[in-house]
């Protein structure tokens, strides 16, 4: 192989690697970051934080339902 052929081959390999990176690796990394962010957001909402998380809302609903259940099942005498 001549030097020109080596340069052409190296250029083709670099170009192919660039295309593979741009079309395969970069989107997969981007997707993984989005998934990580989404999971992190869900984890934050599942922990009590003083009132604004989903877990706090569920706890408030459960407390109110327990109060309503007590009123319904224990009639006044």
PDB file of N, CA, C and O in Angstrom:
ATOM      1  N   UNK A   1       0.836  -1.182   0.000  1.00  0.00           N
ATOM      2  CA  UNK A   1       0.000   0.000   0.000  1.00  0.00           C
ATOM      3  C   UNK A   1       0.878   1.242   0.000  1.00  0.00           C
ATOM      4  O   UNK A   1       1.904   1.308   0.678  1.00  0.00           O
ATOM      5  N   UNK A   2       0.457   2.190  -0.756  1.00  0.00           N
ATOM      6  CA  UNK A   2       1.201   3.446  -0.788  1.00  0.00           C
ATOM      7  C   UNK A   2       0.715   4.348   0.335  1.00  0.00           C
ATOM      8  O   UNK A   2      -0.289   4.069   0.991  1.00  0.00           O
ATOM      9  N   UNK A   3       1.438   5.418   0.539  1.00  0.00           N
ATOM     10  CA  UNK A   3       1.062   6.387   1.578  1.00  0.00           C
ATOM     11  C   UNK A   3      -0.289   6.989   1.268  1.00  0.00           C
ATOM     12  O   UNK A   3      -1.090   7.198   2.180  1.00  0.00           O
ATOM     13  N   UNK A   4      -0.564   7.272   0.017  1.00  0.00           N
ATOM     14  CA  UNK A   4      -1.857   7.845  -0.375  1.00  0.00           C
ATOM     15  C   UNK A   4      -2.991   6.887  -0.033  1.00  0.00           C
ATOM     16  O   UNK A   4      -4.041   7.316   0.444  1.00  0.00           O
ATOM     17  N   UNK A   5      -2.790   5.603  -0.270  1.00  0.00           N
ATOM     18  CA  UNK A   5      -3.817   4.622   0.062  1.00  0.00           C
ATOM     19  C   UNK A   5      -4.022   4.520   1.572  1.00  0.00           C
ATOM     20  O   UNK A   5      -5.151   4.368   2.039  1.00  0.00           O
ATOM     21  N   UNK A   6      -2.924   4.606   2.337  1.00  0.00           N
ATOM     22  CA  UNK A   6      -3.042   4.605   3.798  1.00  0.00           C
ATOM     23  C   UNK A   6      -3.839   5.816   4.273  1.00  0.00           C
ATOM     24  O   UNK A   6      -4.690   5.690   5.154  1.00  0.00           O
ATOM     25  N   UNK A   7      -3.576   6.964   3.708  1.00  0.00           N
ATOM     26  CA  UNK A   7      -4.288   8.185   4.105  1.00  0.00           C
ATOM     27  C   UNK A   7      -5.766   8.063   3.754  1.00  0.00           C
ATOM     28  O   UNK A   7      -6.627   8.428   4.554  1.00  0.00           O
ATOM     29  N   UNK A   8      -6.063   7.552   2.565  1.00  0.00           N
ATOM     30  CA  UNK A   8      -7.458   7.382   2.150  1.00  0.00           C
ATOM     31  C   UNK A   8      -8.170   6.380   3.064  1.00  0.00           C
ATOM     32  O   UNK A   8      -9.309   6.602   3.473  1.00  0.00           O
ATOM     33  N   UNK A   9      -7.493   5.286   3.374  1.00  0.00           N
ATOM     34  CA  UNK A   9      -8.078   4.272   4.264  1.00  0.00           C
ATOM     35  C   UNK A   9      -8.314   4.843   5.659  1.00  0.00           C
ATOM     36  O   UNK A   9      -9.369   4.625   6.253  1.00  0.00           O
ATOM     37  N   UNK A  10      -7.339   5.568   6.175  1.00  0.00           N
ATOM     38  CA  UNK A  10      -7.483   6.179   7.498  1.00  0.00           C
ATOM     39  C   UNK A  10      -8.632   7.181   7.493  1.00  0.00           C
ATOM     40  O   UNK A  10      -9.410   7.240   8.446  1.00  0.00           O
ATOM     41  N   UNK A  11      -8.743   7.970   6.425  1.00  0.00           N
ATOM     42  CA  UNK A  11      -9.850   8.930   6.323  1.00  0.00           C
ATOM     43  C   UNK A  11     -11.199   8.239   6.278  1.00  0.00           C
ATOM     44  O   UNK A  11     -12.163   8.698   6.891  1.00  0.00           O
ATOM     45  N   UNK A  12     -11.262   7.130   5.546  1.00  0.00           N
ATOM     46  CA  UNK A  12     -12.514   6.380   5.470  1.00  0.00           C
ATOM     47  C   UNK A  12     -12.890   5.788   6.820  1.00  0.00           C
ATOM     48  O   UNK A  12     -14.060   5.796   7.202  1.00  0.00           O
ATOM     49  N   UNK A  13     -11.896   5.272   7.543  1.00  0.00           N
ATOM     50  CA  UNK A  13     -12.152   4.697   8.870  1.00  0.00           C
ATOM     51  C   UNK A  13     -12.618   5.780   9.833  1.00  0.00           C
ATOM     52  O   UNK A  13     -13.577   5.577  10.578  1.00  0.00           O
ATOM     53  N   UNK A  14     -11.954   6.917   9.821  1.00  0.00           N
ATOM     54  CA  UNK A  14     -12.350   8.022  10.704  1.00  0.00           C
ATOM     55  C   UNK A  14     -13.753   8.499  10.356  1.00  0.00           C
ATOM     56  O   UNK A  14     -14.560   8.762  11.247  1.00  0.00           O
ATOM     57  N   UNK A  15     -14.043   8.610   9.076  1.00  0.00           N
ATOM     58  CA  UNK A  15     -15.383   9.017   8.649  1.00  0.00           C
ATOM     59  C   UNK A  15     -16.446   8.018   9.077  1.00  0.00           C
ATOM     60  O   UNK A  15     -17.514   8.399   9.556  1.00  0.00           O
ATOM     61  N   UNK A  16     -16.144   6.732   8.899  1.00  0.00           N
ATOM     62  CA  UNK A  16     -17.095   5.702   9.302  1.00  0.00           C
ATOM     63  C   UNK A  16     -17.327   5.727  10.811  1.00  0.00           C
ATOM     64  O   UNK A  16     -18.462   5.593  11.268  1.00  0.00           O
ATOM     65  N   UNK A  17     -16.268   5.897  11.574  1.00  0.00           N
ATOM     66  CA  UNK A  17     -16.416   5.980  13.029  1.00  0.00           C
ATOM     67  C   UNK A  17     -17.240   7.209  13.426  1.00  0.00           C
ATOM     68  O   UNK A  17     -18.048   7.143  14.352  1.00  0.00           O
ATOM     69  N   UNK A  18     -17.037   8.313  12.734  1.00  0.00           N
ATOM     70  CA  UNK A  18     -17.819   9.517  13.003  1.00  0.00           C
ATOM     71  C   UNK A  18     -19.298   9.301  12.740  1.00  0.00           C
ATOM     72  O   UNK A  18     -20.150   9.724  13.522  1.00  0.00           O
ATOM     73  N   UNK A  19     -19.594   8.635  11.631  1.00  0.00           N
ATOM     74  CA  UNK A  19     -20.997   8.364  11.304  1.00  0.00           C
ATOM     75  C   UNK A  19     -21.605   7.410  12.322  1.00  0.00           C
ATOM     76  O   UNK A  19     -22.741   7.611  12.753  1.00  0.00           O
ATOM     77  N   UNK A  20     -20.870   6.378  12.712  1.00  0.00           N
ATOM     78  CA  UNK A  20     -21.366   5.440  13.722  1.00  0.00           C
ATOM     79  C   UNK A  20     -21.609   6.164  15.034  1.00  0.00           C
ATOM     80  O   UNK A  20     -22.633   5.938  15.679  1.00  0.00           O
ATOM     81  N   UNK A  21     -20.691   7.029  15.442  1.00  0.00           N
ATOM     82  CA  UNK A  21     -20.853   7.769  16.691  1.00  0.00           C
ATOM     83  C   UNK A  21     -22.091   8.650  16.631  1.00  0.00           C
ATOM     84  O   UNK A  21     -22.897   8.662  17.561  1.00  0.00           O
ATOM     85  N   UNK A  22     -22.242   9.392  15.527  1.00  0.00           N
ATOM     86  CA  UNK A  22     -23.334  10.347  15.394  1.00  0.00           C
ATOM     87  C   UNK A  22     -24.687   9.646  15.309  1.00  0.00           C
ATOM     88  O   UNK A  22     -25.666  10.153  15.858  1.00  0.00           O
ATOM     89  N   UNK A  23     -24.770   8.511  14.647  1.00  0.00           N
ATOM     90  CA  UNK A  23     -26.060   7.862  14.439  1.00  0.00           C
ATOM     91  C   UNK A  23     -26.406   6.808  15.469  1.00  0.00           C
ATOM     92  O   UNK A  23     -27.575   6.444  15.595  1.00  0.00           O
ATOM     93  N   UNK A  24     -25.434   6.307  16.209  1.00  0.00           N
ATOM     94  CA  UNK A  24     -25.706   5.229  17.157  1.00  0.00           C
ATOM     95  C   UNK A  24     -25.355   5.608  18.589  1.00  0.00           C
ATOM     96  O   UNK A  24     -26.210   5.556  19.472  1.00  0.00           O
ATOM     97  N   UNK A  25     -24.128   5.982  18.819  1.00  0.00           N
ATOM     98  CA  UNK A  25     -23.653   6.211  20.193  1.00  0.00           C
ATOM     99  C   UNK A  25     -24.290   7.457  20.799  1.00  0.00           C
ATOM    100  O   UNK A  25     -24.792   7.405  21.922  1.00  0.00           O
ATOM    101  N   UNK A  26     -24.279   8.550  20.093  1.00  0.00           N
ATOM    102  CA  UNK A  26     -24.799   9.810  20.631  1.00  0.00           C
ATOM    103  C   UNK A  26     -26.291   9.711  20.997  1.00  0.00           C
ATOM    104  O   UNK A  26     -26.668  10.140  22.088  1.00  0.00           O
ATOM    105  N   UNK A  27     -27.155   9.159  20.121  1.00  0.00           N
ATOM    106  CA  UNK A  27     -28.567   9.025  20.514  1.00  0.00           C
ATOM    107  C   UNK A  27     -28.784   8.101  21.712  1.00  0.00           C
ATOM    108  O   UNK A  27     -29.662   8.360  22.536  1.00  0.00           O
ATOM    109  N   UNK A  28     -28.011   7.042  21.819  1.00  0.00           N
ATOM    110  CA  UNK A  28     -28.159   6.129  22.945  1.00  0.00           C
ATOM    111  C   UNK A  28     -27.757   6.825  24.244  1.00  0.00           C
ATOM    112  O   UNK A  28     -28.432   6.669  25.261  1.00  0.00           O
ATOM    113  N   UNK A  29     -26.685   7.578  24.220  1.00  0.00           N
ATOM    114  CA  UNK A  29     -26.257   8.314  25.414  1.00  0.00           C
ATOM    115  C   UNK A  29     -27.300   9.363  25.786  1.00  0.00           C
ATOM    116  O   UNK A  29     -27.611   9.536  26.964  1.00  0.00           O
ATOM    117  N   UNK A  30     -27.835  10.055  24.801  1.00  0.00           N
ATOM    118  CA  UNK A  30     -28.876  11.053  25.050  1.00  0.00           C
ATOM    119  C   UNK A  30     -30.113  10.405  25.664  1.00  0.00           C
ATOM    120  O   UNK A  30     -30.690  10.931  26.616  1.00  0.00           O
ATOM    121  N   UNK A  31     -30.516   9.263  25.116  1.00  0.00           N
ATOM    122  CA  UNK A  31     -31.665   8.534  25.636  1.00  0.00           C
ATOM    123  C   UNK A  31     -31.423   8.108  27.085  1.00  0.00           C
ATOM    124  O   UNK A  31     -32.316   8.237  27.922  1.00  0.00           O
ATOM    125  N   UNK A  32     -30.242   7.609  27.383  1.00  0.00           N
ATOM    126  CA  UNK A  32     -29.909   7.159  28.734  1.00  0.00           C
ATOM    127  C   UNK A  32     -29.964   8.326  29.723  1.00  0.00           C
ATOM    128  O   UNK A  32     -30.423   8.164  30.854  1.00  0.00           O
ATOM    129  N   UNK A  33     -29.501   9.484  29.302  1.00  0.00           N
ATOM    130  CA  UNK A  33     -29.557  10.664  30.186  1.00  0.00           C
ATOM    131  C   UNK A  33     -31.000  11.066  30.469  1.00  0.00           C
ATOM    132  O   UNK A  33     -31.335  11.421  31.599  1.00  0.00           O
ATOM    133  N   UNK A  34     -31.860  11.010  29.444  1.00  0.00           N
ATOM    134  CA  UNK A  34     -33.269  11.353  29.646  1.00  0.00           C
ATOM    135  C   UNK A  34     -33.931  10.369  30.602  1.00  0.00           C
ATOM    136  O   UNK A  34     -34.710  10.769  31.468  1.00  0.00           O
ATOM    137  N   UNK A  35     -33.624   9.087  30.447  1.00  0.00           N
ATOM    138  CA  UNK A  35     -34.193   8.074  31.332  1.00  0.00           C
ATOM    139  C   UNK A  35     -33.716   8.297  32.764  1.00  0.00           C
ATOM    140  O   UNK A  35     -34.499   8.196  33.708  1.00  0.00           O
ATOM    141  N   UNK A  36     -32.434   8.598  32.920  1.00  0.00           N
ATOM    142  CA  UNK A  36     -31.883   8.845  34.259  1.00  0.00           C
ATOM    143  C   UNK A  36     -32.572  10.044  34.912  1.00  0.00           C
ATOM    144  O   UNK A  36     -32.880  10.008  36.104  1.00  0.00           O
ATOM    145  N   UNK A  37     -32.810  11.087  34.151  1.00  0.00           N
ATOM    146  CA  UNK A  37     -33.477  12.277  34.680  1.00  0.00           C
ATOM    147  C   UNK A  37     -34.919  11.956  35.074  1.00  0.00           C
ATOM    148  O   UNK A  37     -35.396  12.411  36.114  1.00  0.00           O
ATOM    149  N   UNK A  38     -35.604  11.182  34.252  1.00  0.00           N
ATOM    150  CA  UNK A  38     -36.986  10.816  34.548  1.00  0.00           C
ATOM    151  C   UNK A  38     -37.067   9.964  35.815  1.00  0.00           C
ATOM    152  O   UNK A  38     -37.936  10.187  36.658  1.00  0.00           O
ATOM    153  N   UNK A  39     -36.182   9.007  35.947  1.00  0.00           N
ATOM    154  CA  UNK A  39     -36.173   8.150  37.135  1.00  0.00           C
ATOM    155  C   UNK A  39     -35.866   8.978  38.374  1.00  0.00           C
ATOM    156  O   UNK A  39     -36.464   8.766  39.428  1.00  0.00           O
ATOM    157  N   UNK A  40     -34.949   9.907  38.254  1.00  0.00           N
ATOM    158  CA  UNK A  40     -34.606  10.770  39.383  1.00  0.00           C
ATOM    159  C   UNK A  40     -35.811  11.605  39.821  1.00  0.00           C
ATOM    160  O   UNK A  40     -36.054  11.775  41.016  1.00  0.00           O
ATOM    161  N   UNK A  41     -36.552  12.118  38.859  1.00  0.00           N
ATOM    162  CA  UNK A  41     -37.748  12.913  39.170  1.00  0.00           C
ATOM    163  C   UNK A  41     -38.783  12.063  39.883  1.00  0.00           C
ATOM    164  O   UNK A  41     -39.386  12.511  40.858  1.00  0.00           O
ATOM    165  N   UNK A  42     -38.996  10.851  39.413  1.00  0.00           N
ATOM    166  CA  UNK A  42     -39.963   9.955  40.054  1.00  0.00           C
ATOM    167  C   UNK A  42     -39.506   9.615  41.468  1.00  0.00           C
ATOM    168  O   UNK A  42     -40.321   9.596  42.390  1.00  0.00           O
ATOM    169  N   UNK A  43     -38.227   9.347  41.647  1.00  0.00           N
ATOM    170  CA  UNK A  43     -37.709   9.047  42.994  1.00  0.00           C
ATOM    171  C   UNK A  43     -37.939  10.212  43.940  1.00  0.00           C
ATOM    172  O   UNK A  43     -38.312  10.004  45.094  1.00  0.00           O
ATOM    173  N   UNK A  44     -37.726  11.427  43.476  1.00  0.00           N
ATOM    174  CA  UNK A  44     -37.930  12.599  44.321  1.00  0.00           C
ATOM    175  C   UNK A  44     -39.389  12.731  44.726  1.00  0.00           C
ATOM    176  O   UNK A  44     -39.686  13.130  45.852  1.00  0.00           O
ATOM    177  N   UNK A  45     -40.311  12.397  43.813  1.00  0.00           N
ATOM    178  CA  UNK A  45     -41.729  12.509  44.125  1.00  0.00           C
ATOM    179  C   UNK A  45     -42.230  11.398  45.041  1.00  0.00           C
ATOM    180  O   UNK A  45     -43.314  11.514  45.614  1.00  0.00           O
ATOM    181  N   UNK A  46     -41.461  10.329  45.186  1.00  0.00           N
ATOM    182  CA  UNK A  46     -41.891   9.235  46.043  1.00  0.00           C
ATOM    183  C   UNK A  46     -41.393   9.387  47.480  1.00  0.00           C
ATOM    184  O   UNK A  46     -41.681   8.538  48.323  1.00  0.00           O
ATOM    185  N   UNK A  47     -40.659  10.443  47.766  1.00  0.00           N
ATOM    186  CA  UNK A  47     -40.180  10.702  49.122  1.00  0.00           C
ATOM    187  C   UNK A  47     -40.931  11.886  49.710  1.00  0.00           C
ATOM    188  O   UNK A  47     -41.229  12.856  49.014  1.00  0.00           O
ATOM    189  N   UNK A  48     -41.234  11.794  51.001  1.00  0.00           N
ATOM    190  CA  UNK A  48     -41.893  12.920  51.674  1.00  0.00           C
ATOM    191  C   UNK A  48     -40.952  14.115  51.711  1.00  0.00           C
ATOM    192  O   UNK A  48     -39.766  13.976  52.010  1.00  0.00           O
ATOM    193  N   UNK A  49     -41.496  15.298  51.404  1.00  0.00           N
ATOM    194  CA  UNK A  49     -40.656  16.493  51.450  1.00  0.00           C
ATOM    195  C   UNK A  49     -41.346  17.667  52.120  1.00  0.00           C
ATOM    196  O   UNK A  49     -40.889  18.805  52.010  1.00  0.00           O
ATOM    197  N   UNK A  50     -42.425  17.403  52.803  1.00  0.00           N
ATOM    198  CA  UNK A  50     -43.071  18.473  53.535  1.00  0.00           C
ATOM    199  C   UNK A  50     -44.353  18.964  52.901  1.00  0.00           C
ATOM    200  O   UNK A  50     -44.917  19.951  53.374  1.00  0.00           O
ATOM    201  N   UNK A  51     -44.833  18.329  51.864  1.00  0.00           N
ATOM    202  CA  UNK A  51     -46.136  18.715  51.350  1.00  0.00           C
ATOM    203  C   UNK A  51     -46.327  18.722  49.863  1.00  0.00           C
ATOM    204  O   UNK A  51     -47.464  18.598  49.410  1.00  0.00           O
ATOM    205  N   UNK A  52     -45.294  18.859  49.075  1.00  0.00           N
ATOM    206  CA  UNK A  52     -45.508  19.021  47.637  1.00  0.00           C
ATOM    207  C   UNK A  52     -45.208  17.775  46.811  1.00  0.00           C
ATOM    208  O   UNK A  52     -45.340  17.809  45.587  1.00  0.00           O
ATOM    209  N   UNK A  53     -44.812  16.688  47.444  1.00  0.00           N
ATOM    210  CA  UNK A  53     -44.504  15.485  46.670  1.00  0.00           C
ATOM    211  C   UNK A  53     -45.752  14.627  46.503  1.00  0.00           C
ATOM    212  O   UNK A  53     -46.739  14.794  47.219  1.00  0.00           O
ATOM    213  N   UNK A  54     -45.690  13.720  45.560  1.00  0.00           N
ATOM    214  CA  UNK A  54     -46.788  12.793  45.324  1.00  0.00           C
ATOM    215  C   UNK A  54     -47.036  11.936  46.564  1.00  0.00           C
ATOM    216  O   UNK A  54     -48.183  11.647  46.903  1.00  0.00           O
ATOM    217  N   UNK A  55     -45.977  11.538  47.227  1.00  0.00           N
ATOM    218  CA  UNK A  55     -46.104  10.724  48.447  1.00  0.00           C
ATOM    219  C   UNK A  55     -46.877  11.482  49.517  1.00  0.00           C
ATOM    220  O   UNK A  55     -47.716  10.894  50.200  1.00  0.00           O
ATOM    221  N   UNK A  56     -46.610  12.780  49.678  1.00  0.00           N
ATOM    222  CA  UNK A  56     -47.327  13.590  50.669  1.00  0.00           C
ATOM    223  C   UNK A  56     -48.806  13.672  50.321  1.00  0.00           C
ATOM    224  O   UNK A  56     -49.660  13.586  51.204  1.00  0.00           O
ATOM    225  N   UNK A  57     -49.114  13.839  49.035  1.00  0.00           N
ATOM    226  CA  UNK A  57     -50.512  13.907  48.611  1.00  0.00           C
ATOM    227  C   UNK A  57     -51.230  12.590  48.901  1.00  0.00           C
ATOM    228  O   UNK A  57     -52.372  12.598  49.359  1.00  0.00           O
ATOM    229  N   UNK A  58     -50.584  11.481  48.644  1.00  0.00           N
ATOM    230  CA  UNK A  58     -51.183  10.171  48.926  1.00  0.00           C
ATOM    231  C   UNK A  58     -51.409  10.009  50.423  1.00  0.00           C
ATOM    232  O   UNK A  58     -52.449   9.498  50.841  1.00  0.00           O
ATOM    233  N   UNK A  59     -50.457  10.435  51.226  1.00  0.00           N
ATOM    234  CA  UNK A  59     -50.607  10.337  52.681  1.00  0.00           C
ATOM    235  C   UNK A  59     -51.784  11.184  53.171  1.00  0.00           C
ATOM    236  O   UNK A  59     -52.539  10.753  54.042  1.00  0.00           O
ATOM    237  N   UNK A  60     -51.942  12.403  52.606  1.00  0.00           N
ATOM    238  CA  UNK A  60     -53.070  13.261  52.995  1.00  0.00           C
ATOM    239  C   UNK A  60     -54.394  12.609  52.620  1.00  0.00           C
ATOM    240  O   UNK A  60     -55.336  12.625  53.412  1.00  0.00           O
ATOM    241  N   UNK A  61     -54.476  12.039  51.427  1.00  0.00           N
ATOM    242  CA  UNK A  61     -55.706  11.373  50.999  1.00  0.00           C
ATOM    243  C   UNK A  61     -56.015  10.191  51.912  1.00  0.00           C
ATOM    244  O   UNK A  61     -57.168   9.985  52.291  1.00  0.00           O
ATOM    245  N   UNK A  62     -55.002   9.421  52.263  1.00  0.00           N
ATOM    246  CA  UNK A  62     -55.207   8.268  53.136  1.00  0.00           C
ATOM    247  C   UNK A  62     -55.712   8.705  54.511  1.00  0.00           C
ATOM    248  O   UNK A  62     -56.607   8.076  55.075  1.00  0.00           O
ATOM    249  N   UNK A  63     -55.138   9.778  55.047  1.00  0.00           N
ATOM    250  CA  UNK A  63     -55.584  10.285  56.352  1.00  0.00           C
ATOM    251  C   UNK A  63     -57.045  10.714  56.293  1.00  0.00           C
ATOM    252  O   UNK A  63     -57.824  10.411  57.197  1.00  0.00           O
ATOM    253  N   UNK A  64     -57.413  11.416  55.231  1.00  0.00           N
ATOM    254  CA  UNK A  64     -58.803  11.873  55.101  1.00  0.00           C
ATOM    255  C   UNK A  64     -59.754  10.699  54.933  1.00  0.00           C
ATOM    256  O   UNK A  64     -60.845  10.700  55.502  1.00  0.00           O
ATOM    257  N   UNK A  65     -59.356   9.704  54.162  1.00  0.00           N
ATOM    258  CA  UNK A  65     -60.211   8.528  53.989  1.00  0.00           C
ATOM    259  C   UNK A  65     -60.384   7.786  55.300  1.00  0.00           C
ATOM    260  O   UNK A  65     -61.469   7.278  55.584  1.00  0.00           O
ATOM    261  N   UNK A  66     -59.331   7.714  56.103  1.00  0.00           N
ATOM    262  CA  UNK A  66     -59.446   7.068  57.408  1.00  0.00           C
ATOM    263  C   UNK A  66     -60.412   7.835  58.307  1.00  0.00           C
ATOM    264  O   UNK A  66     -61.192   7.226  59.039  1.00  0.00           O
ATOM    265  N   UNK A  67     -60.367   9.167  58.257  1.00  0.00           N
ATOM    266  CA  UNK A  67     -61.295   9.976  59.049  1.00  0.00           C
ATOM    267  C   UNK A  67     -62.729   9.755  58.599  1.00  0.00           C
ATOM    268  O   UNK A  67     -63.627   9.606  59.428  1.00  0.00           O
ATOM    269  N   UNK A  68     -62.949   9.733  57.288  1.00  0.00           N
ATOM    270  CA  UNK A  68     -64.294   9.504  56.754  1.00  0.00           C
ATOM    271  C   UNK A  68     -64.776   8.111  57.127  1.00  0.00           C
ATOM    272  O   UNK A  68     -65.940   7.935  57.487  1.00  0.00           O
ATOM    273  N   UNK A  69     -63.899   7.125  57.047  1.00  0.00           N
ATOM    274  CA  UNK A  69     -64.265   5.753  57.410  1.00  0.00           C
ATOM    275  C   UNK A  69     -64.670   5.664  58.876  1.00  0.00           C
ATOM    276  O   UNK A  69     -65.631   4.971  59.210  1.00  0.00           O
ATOM    277  N   UNK A  70     -63.954   6.353  59.747  1.00  0.00           N
ATOM    278  CA  UNK A  70     -64.304   6.349  61.165  1.00  0.00           C
ATOM    279  C   UNK A  70     -65.663   6.978  61.388  1.00  0.00           C
ATOM    280  O   UNK A  70     -66.446   6.482  62.199  1.00  0.00           O
ATOM    281  N   UNK A  71     -65.961   8.059  60.688  1.00  0.00           N
ATOM    282  CA  UNK A  71     -67.250   8.727  60.838  1.00  0.00           C
ATOM    283  C   UNK A  71     -68.371   7.807  60.359  1.00  0.00           C
ATOM    284  O   UNK A  71     -69.423   7.728  60.993  1.00  0.00           O
ATOM    285  N   UNK A  72     -68.154   7.127  59.266  1.00  0.00           N
ATOM    286  CA  UNK A  72     -69.197   6.272  58.697  1.00  0.00           C
ATOM    287  C   UNK A  72     -69.420   5.006  59.521  1.00  0.00           C
ATOM    288  O   UNK A  72     -70.562   4.602  59.740  1.00  0.00           O
ATOM    289  N   UNK A  73     -68.347   4.386  59.972  1.00  0.00           N
ATOM    290  CA  UNK A  73     -68.489   3.094  60.681  1.00  0.00           C
ATOM    291  C   UNK A  73     -68.828   3.247  62.149  1.00  0.00           C
ATOM    292  O   UNK A  73     -69.303   2.293  62.764  1.00  0.00           O
ATOM    293  N   UNK A  74     -68.603   4.404  62.729  1.00  0.00           N
ATOM    294  CA  UNK A  74     -68.938   4.617  64.151  1.00  0.00           C
ATOM    295  C   UNK A  74     -69.999   5.707  64.240  1.00  0.00           C
ATOM    296  O   UNK A  74     -69.675   6.883  64.408  1.00  0.00           O
ATOM    297  N   UNK A  75     -71.263   5.317  64.129  1.00  0.00           N
ATOM    298  CA  UNK A  75     -72.334   6.325  64.189  1.00  0.00           C
ATOM    299  C   UNK A  75     -72.437   6.928  65.595  1.00  0.00           C
ATOM    300  O   UNK A  75     -72.048   6.316  66.590  1.00  0.00           O
ATOM    301  N   UNK A  76     -72.975   8.150  65.633  1.00  0.00           N
ATOM    302  CA  UNK A  76     -73.147   8.828  66.931  1.00  0.00           C
ATOM    303  C   UNK A  76     -74.254   8.134  67.702  1.00  0.00           C
ATOM    304  O   UNK A  76     -75.219   7.638  67.119  1.00  0.00           O
ATOM    305  N   UNK A  77     -74.103   8.103  69.047  1.00  0.00           N
ATOM    306  CA  UNK A  77     -75.097   7.447  69.895  1.00  0.00           C
ATOM    307  C   UNK A  77     -76.047   8.450  70.464  1.00  0.00           C
ATOM    308  O   UNK A  77     -76.958   8.086  71.206  1.00  0.00           O
TER     309      UNK A  77
END
